[in-house]
Amino acid sequence: MNKHQRSWLAFANSKVCRHANAIHDKGFINWGMKDNFHFSVGDIIYLFVSNERRVMFQMEVIAENCPREDQYYWVIDAPNDRTYKLLLRKEYNGEELNESVLEKNGFKGGGSIQNPTYKNERLLSYIESVFDKVEFALIGLPTLANRPILYVDLFSGRYVSTRIGHEVFNLDKNPVDGRYYGYCPAYGNVSISELGARPLEESISGVIVVYTKKMIGSSDRELIAFCDNATIHRKGIYDDNLQRTIEENGEKSVCSFAIESDTLFNLSGLDEKFVIHVADYSTWMFRQQRFYKGTYPKLDDKIISYIEAYLKKEESEDDLSYQEAIQDITLDDEDNFKVLLSGKNKMKALYLFTHRCYSRFTYPGGLVFSFKL
């Protein structure tokens, strides 16, 4: 262990938050910053999970003073607090860290770690010795082919007659936080068990969302947008702060959302779109305005192939833009590195990141760069 790191043992109370689910889905959790303990970036946190009665995870503190991002895994109302961000390093599923074994090595029960502690050196040394035999966890999304898919048909049903509906904002970047929030017709809720969610989970991440629209003069659908990594909620969420408001029957109505994503690829402007010919599958396939991966396996394969090709093309174009952007950059820009990272010219920042050495730099927002040539 690096001599500057400190190891801690912390109690993950499953009656308060489903920490294990959050770690498995997201690869990290947030831990509230308190006055009675102080983590440092680089510290190692071992999590004793209450409903499993064992130490399951080795986490690393990678940032501090972060907004909470794991609200949806909380059993009670999640606090709106500042947090440490803990990244999964390793997971242990054997029997050497069960509570009964830990007690033989100095563990005094869950009550002794209601606040994280670093003082039980004997116990922490034993836990560390067990994790030393475990491979590092590889955190990442499944390949596109292995992700669940939610197909959503927009601007049909009731929308046809009223020209208004909660899906009007689905393809728009939210003005408040720059993310994408989508209503799932009809009626807003989603059967996320069809996407692989466990019975007690209220959301599932890593979902491909395919948005379609009925073609003029035909029952066929065209693909108008997709998200390659969305979070889908079991029940529609109403949030006044997101400015998703429409007027219905003379009154303002907040549009719910069950889909949220950091990115969305809008294909509406493409001359040649991917077309779903309903006669190849079922003339009733869009009757409920949504269906799930596995309903039409041949369509799933075609959609995945199309999205893979589209993303590969996008990546190639981004690389070309990067190459063009750095042609006139000189190392004199090094003095402006902090300014570039704040967003004025991120292409220049990326170039400097690639070609120069900065021992450790933190810019507003908490992101830390530590690297050398």
Protein Blocks (a to p, Z undefined) as FASTA:
>chain_A
ZZkbccddddddfklocfklmmmmnopacddddfkbccdehiacddddfklopafbdcdd
fbghiacfklmmpfbdcddddddddddfbdcfbfklgfklmmmnopabjklmmpacfklm
mlmmmmmmmmmmpccdddddddfklpccddddehiajllmnopafklmmmpccfklopac
ddddehhiacfklnopafklcbdehiacddddddehiabdcdfbdcfbdcddfbdcddfk
lopacdeehiacddddfbdcfbdcdfklpmbdcdddfklmofklmmnopacehjlmmlmm
mmmmmmmmmmmmmmmmmmmmmmmmmmmpcfklmmmmmmmmnopammlmmmmmmmmccfba
cdehiiacdddZZ
